[in-house]
């Protein structure tokens, strides 16, 4: 569910009340998400996204072979569609399992999802639900957490940094590990060049750009007024 937003009379955001059981979340239509962020995500997570049937057949064969040999099934190398299926359609307990049965169930759900939804609808689901760290789900929440602005205002350098976070949000957290986050951003930019989305010169310019991060991931303005409104909401809605 989306977070609850408290605004002032001029429409300025004062505070975002998060779901205590999940985190910050503000879903957006795909048209409102920068194309560079879409491209960075596809280049990083699933280069054949628009061509594959929702699953990577080679990864499935590899998982079966690993299972036959008695090894552990790893969760890496999943397509974007598989990640959406895992995050939205599997229980928390299932998501933590590293078994062939779970991998096959995830793959079947992803294949069925790709038959029911368009690629853009699946990408929109992914970008609005994937976890970016610091209790932020989806690109809009992540953009406000790390850069204190809406995702529509992000440039190439900022998009590349966000696109690199889902793989390991705690490790690449730019507020805690800026050097690792920078390395990951460069990797994403290189993948975008490889995919043909940007030129090497554009990647270099984005890599050289200094980034300004939010002073705090959970800003609050007019705290006394916000707390007053929050208490009114509690009384009326629980």
N, C-alpha and C positions, 0 to 999 in steps of 0.2 A: 504494500500500500504506500502511496506517496506520503512524504512528511507533511506536517502541518506548518504553514508559513504565517508569520505575523508581520504585517506591513504597517507603515505609518500612513498618514492621510495622503501623502504624495506618491504612494506606491513603492517607497524604498523598503527593502527587506530589512527587518530588525532582528529576526531570529528564526531559526528552523528547529521545530520540535521533532526529534527523531523518534521512531518506533523503538522502544526500549529493548525489543526482542530481535531487532535487525539493525537498522542504521538509517543514514540519510538517503533519501530516494526521491527524485523528481523526474519522472519519465517524460520523454519528448518524442515527437514524430521524427522520422529519419531526415526529413527535409530541413529540420532545424539543427542538425548535427553537421559540423563542417566536413566537407568531402575529404579533406586531408586526414581527418581523424578516422573516417571510414576506411580510407586507403591504407593508412598506417596499421589499422587493426587487421585488415585482411592480409596484408603483406607479412605481418608478424605471426598471426594465429592460424591462417588457413589460405595459403597462396592460390589454391585452386577452388576457392569457395564458390565462385559463380559457375564452375564447370562440373564439380563433383556431385554425386547423388546424395549428399548429406553425410556420407561416411568415406573413410579411406580404406579401400579393400586390402591394401598391403599391410596396414596397421592391424586389421582384423586377423589376417593370416599370421602375422608376427605374434599376436597375442595367443592364437591357438597353438603355435609352435612352442612358445614359452611355457604354456600350460602343459603341453605334452612332455616337455623336458623337466617339469616339476618346479619351474621358477615362478616368481611373483609377477602378476600382471601390473604393469606400470600405467599410470593415468595420462602420461604425456602423449603428445602428437595427436590429440583429438581434434576433429574438425570443429568449426564454429557451431555447426548444427548439433554435433554431439555434446558440446559444452552446454548449449541451451537445454537440450534434452536432459542432461545430467542435473543441471542446476534447478530446473523447474519441474521435472517429472519424476525424479527419484527422491526417495526419503533421505534424510541426513545419514541414517545408518547405511543405506545402500551406497551413497556417494563415497563413504569412507572405505568400502570394500575394494580390494584389488584382486578380483577373481575373474575368471573367464566368463562366468555366468553374468556378472554385472556388466562386463565389457560388451557382451553380445546383446544384452537387454538395452543398453544405452545405444548401441548401433542400430538395432531394430527400431527403436523410438525415433532416432534421428532420421532414418530412412523414411519412415511414415510421415514425420513432420515435414520433410522436404517435398512430399507428395501433396500435402495439404496447404502449405504456406509458400509464398513466393520467397525468393532469396532476400529481397529487400525487407520483407516482414520478419524473416529470421534474423537478419542483421540488426534490425531495429530492436528486437527482443534482446539480443545479446548486449548491445550497447546500453540498453536501459536497465539491465539486471546484473551484469557481471560485477564482481567485487574488485574495487580499486584500492582497498586499504583505508585505514582511519575511519571505519564505520561508514564508508561511502559506497553505495550501490548505484551503478549507472554513471554515464559520462557527465551529466549535469551536476550531480552531487560531487563527483570527483573534481570537476573543474572549480567549483566553488570552494572545496576543501583545500586544494593545493594552490590555486591561483586567485581566489577571491573574486571570481567573475564568471559570467555565464559561459557555457561551452561555445556558444556562437561567436564569442570574442577571441577565441584561441587562434594563434598562428601556427605555422608548420612545426616550429621547435616545440611548442607546448603540446601540440597534438601527438607528436612522436614520443614525448615523455609519458603522456597518459597511456598511450597504446602499449607501452612496455611494462606497465604495472601488473596486469592481471596474472601473469605467469607466477610471480612471487611478490605480492604487495608489500610484505614485511621487509624483504631483502632490498627491494628497489625503492623503498619509501624515500622520496627526495627531502622530506623534512628531518629525517634521521640519518640517512646514508646518501648524501648528495653526490658523492663520487661514484658509487655504484649505480645510482639513478642516471648519472651522466653517461656512463659506459653503456647502459641499457638503451638510452636514447639514441646514441650513435649507432648501435646495432640495428635499431628499428629504422633509422634513416638509411642505412646501407641496404636493408631488405626492401625498402621502398624504391631505391635506385634499381636494385636487381629486378623488381617487378615492373619497372618502367613507369612508375607513377611520378617520379621526380628525377631531375638531372643530378649528376655528381656535384655540380656547382651549387645547386639549391640545397643539397644535403650538407655541404660544407658550410654554407652561410647559416643554416639552421643550427648546426653543431657549434658554431662560433658565437651564436647569440647568447648573451647572459640572460638567465631566467630569474624572475622575481617571484618568490613564493609568498603565500599568505602568512601574515604574522602569527595567526592562530587558525587551526582548522575548524574551530567552532566559534566564530565571532558572534558577539551580541551587542546590539546598540540599544540605548535607552533601557537598561536592565530593569529598573523599577517598574516602568510601564509594562514591559514584557512579562514580568512576573505577575503583575496584576491581571493582565489578560489571560495568562496561563491558568491562574487560579479560577477565573471566571469559567474558562473552558472545562476545567476539572469538575467544577460544581454542576455544570449543565450536562456534560457528556460522560463524566466518569473517567 
